[in-house]
Amino acid sequence: MRIPHPLIFKIISFSLAFLLFTPAYATSANQDVTVTVTEIIQIETLWNGKETTNPFTFNVYVGSWGEYYWPGGPKGLQIKSLSNVPIDLYVRAEGDLKSPGGTIPIENLKYANYGSGLPKTPFQKDYALVKKHWKVENLTEATIPIDLYLNIPPGTPPGIYSVKIYHIAVKSQ
């Protein structure tokens, strides 16, 4: 058996010693991060794509009676949910459409769609459920269209008719 040359032992020893005495620079730190997200139930009304809390006017200049239609969507009426829990959405009107010279019965003002193909339904003075268990999981689900219809009866006196419409959101059970 042949014994390796002593120079090889010195080179190997020097290499190992160099590795043992080379400092290793490493550090680590960790932190626990806790975030509390509170429950939010919030809706907003959009008219022509813009948030509105002010009354808005349907420009109906009619010379006669008939049914008029305003499609919901970016150029009409929409409701946007900013809620982070599933909600039930309700709607009601305060009463008949009134002007100084006349009245249009509330049953003549109707809503439809609400993002779920809800059929044309007359407004009522009591809250009516229009969207159940609405859960927003992405931005496209956050805004829904509301179609509106108004039937102007024959002989309706000229004037500006108005009514307040209310939407309310409650947490789904």
ChimeraX attribute file (.defattr): number of C-alpha atoms within 10 A of each C-alpha:
attribute: neighborCount
match mode: 1-to-1
recipient: residues
	/A:1	3
	/A:2	4
	/A:3	5
	/A:4	8
	/A:5	8
	/A:6	8
	/A:7	9
	/A:8	10
	/A:9	11
	/A:10	11
	/A:11	11
	/A:12	11
	/A:13	12
	/A:14	12
	/A:15	11
	/A:16	11
	/A:17	11
	/A:18	11
	/A:19	11
	/A:20	10
	/A:21	8
	/A:22	8
	/A:23	8
	/A:24	8
	/A:25	5
	/A:26	5
	/A:27	5
	/A:28	4
	/A:29	4
	/A:30	5
	/A:31	5
	/A:32	4
	/A:33	5
	/A:34	6
	/A:35	5
	/A:36	5
	/A:37	7
	/A:38	8
	/A:39	10
	/A:40	13
	/A:41	16
	/A:42	15
	/A:43	18
	/A:44	16
	/A:45	17
	/A:46	22
	/A:47	20
	/A:48	13
	/A:49	13
	/A:50	14
	/A:51	13
	/A:52	12
	/A:53	10
	/A:54	8
	/A:55	10
	/A:56	10
	/A:57	10
	/A:58	13
	/A:59	7
	/A:60	11
	/A:61	9
	/A:62	10
	/A:63	7
	/A:64	11
	/A:65	12
	/A:66	11
	/A:67	11
	/A:68	14
	/A:69	14
	/A:70	15
	/A:71	17
	/A:72	23
	/A:73	20
	/A:74	15
	/A:75	14
	/A:76	18
	/A:77	22
	/A:78	24
	/A:79	22
	/A:80	18
	/A:81	24
	/A:82	15
	/A:83	19
	/A:84	16
	/A:85	19
	/A:86	20
	/A:87	23
	/A:88	17
	/A:89	23
	/A:90	17
	/A:91	19
	/A:92	19
	/A:93	21
	/A:94	15
	/A:95	18
	/A:96	20
	/A:97	19
	/A:98	16
	/A:99	15
	/A:100	10
	/A:101	11
	/A:102	15
	/A:103	16
	/A:104	21
	/A:105	16
	/A:106	20
	/A:107	17
	/A:108	17
	/A:109	23
	/A:110	18
	/A:111	22
	/A:112	20
	/A:113	19
	/A:114	21
	/A:115	18
	/A:116	12
	/A:117	11
	/A:118	14
	/A:119	12
	/A:120	14
	/A:121	17
	/A:122	17
	/A:123	22
	/A:124	18
	/A:125	15
	/A:126	12
	/A:127	16
	/A:128	16
	/A:129	14
	/A:130	19
	/A:131	18
	/A:132	17
	/A:133	14
	/A:134	18
	/A:135	16
	/A:136	18
	/A:137	11
	/A:138	8
	/A:139	10
	/A:140	8
	/A:141	13
	/A:142	16
	/A:143	22
	/A:144	20
	/A:145	22
	/A:146	20
	/A:147	22
	/A:148	20
	/A:149	18
	/A:150	21
	/A:151	17
	/A:152	18
	/A:153	15
	/A:154	9
	/A:155	9
	/A:156	13
	/A:157	13
	/A:158	14
	/A:159	13
	/A:160	16
	/A:161	16
	/A:162	17
	/A:163	16
	/A:164	11
	/A:165	14
	/A:166	12
	/A:167	17
	/A:168	17
	/A:169	20
	/A:170	16
	/A:171	17
	/A:172	13
	/A:173	8
